[in-house]
Amino acid sequence: MTNPWLALESGADAAERTGELRRAHERFLSAGAIDGPVRSLVADSWRRSAQAVDPDALAPLELTDAELEEYRSAHPLARVLPLFRDLLGGIADDGRHLLAVCDAAGRLLWVEGHRGARARAERMNFVAGARWDESHAGTNAPCVAITVGHPVQIFAAEHFAVPVQPWTCAAAPIHDPHTGRLLGAVDVTGGDNLASPYSLALVQAAARAAEAHLASDHGATLPAPALAPAVRLTALGRDDAVLTEGPRRIRLGPRHSEIVVLLACHPEGLSSDQLSAELYGDRMLNPVTLRAELSRLRHRLGPLLDSRPYRLRVPVRADFQALAEHLAAADADAALRAYRGPLLPASDAPGVVWQRRLLDDGVRDLLVARRDSALLERWTRAPWGRDDIVAWQALLAALPAGSPARAGAARRVRDLDAEYGLPFR
């Protein structure tokens, strides 16, 4: 696995990995040995948890009612709760996922989402006021993120406590940008489908956006998310992105489109060197060139664009971020509806290329895993799926034996096999 913070490598079978982890967890509890596909950060957390937690116990409730309300209303993360709701609320309202925010001690301050998901979570005491650090709840994403200081996923039986093992979560720590002090973590909790790069990227972006908001003189200069004008960015399937702010519609040129997309992907902001690397990679470039582009962009965007670091001053709702949320929720139908084409298809900016590949591969992989012939037919009929040999192979396998579409699918697979020099199977 190339990324130790991700729970599953690309192509891994979630059900098979769950079984392997459960057996490894049972061996650890019975003999203290750790083997199998257990990540080192999970193994370390298991060892710490085993010294303090009964694997069948529930997290204790420490704060309730008025005491909880008083504590969390005074907490610094209360100022960015509207931001979390704006960025992650969609995934938490689908009936399968929860948005949670905890303090630096692992106490859950807010747990929000669909009533059904919250009712299921209550059975394991995943509720506001409960203490979910390692010494009280065992291995879980919020506590590991707080302990190691990095965004992380915890998948299924990677959880130390047995009642929590049906769930998967992704969390990112949040620090006070002025003092560096740990404030807590933001978390998304749900099913196995959260074990994807998208859920980790979403919570990481939310944490960065929160820190950027807190950095602006404790929120004095940055408009509060609930009061900020609605700013939307459209960049899928087009080279000239469109930024919409209320009645104002700004059509951006190719380079400005790349810059705005990259800043939307990094709400915490980018330094001049970082933005240059995302735009130009290793190519030698006169710094004046980038400054000139940013100067022209600032003239168009006005107060929306900030500097030191370069960032967008209000939350931006981008179409590709909505797509990423559907991918994180493993909602194949919604993802296909949201996909209007590759992200800035003509761009060769390294940061854009990476985001584009992540989204394209994510949609295709989700459709292949879903094995729904209707969805696969929609994908392969589109310009971006016409030469997708993996999708065509999946479509051929998904079509029933008597389907009249099988002959055409088989013909297309043969043509693509020949084009790519592959043996037809």
Secondary structure, 3 states (H helix, E strand, C coil): CCCCCCCCCCCCCHHHHHHHHHHHHHHHHHHCCCCCCCCHHHHHHHHHHHCCCCCCCCCCECCCHHHHHHHHHHCHHHHHHHHHHHHHHHHHCCCCCEEEEEECCCEEEEEEECHHHHHHHHCCCCCCCEECCHHHHCCCHHHHHHHHCCCEEEEHHHCCCHHHCCCEEEEEEEECCCCCCEEEEEEEEECHHHCCHHHHHHHHHHHHHHHHHHHCCCCCCCCCCCCCCCEEEECECCCCCEEEECCEEEECCHHHHHHHHHHHHCCCCECHHHHHHHHHCCCCCCHHHHHHHHHHHHHHHHHHEECCCEEECCCCEEHHHHHHHHHHCCCHHHHHHHCCCCECCCCCCHHHHHHHHHHHHHHHHHHHHHCCHHHHHHHHHCHHHCCCHHHHHHHHHHCCCCCCHHHHHHHHHHHHHHHHCCCCC
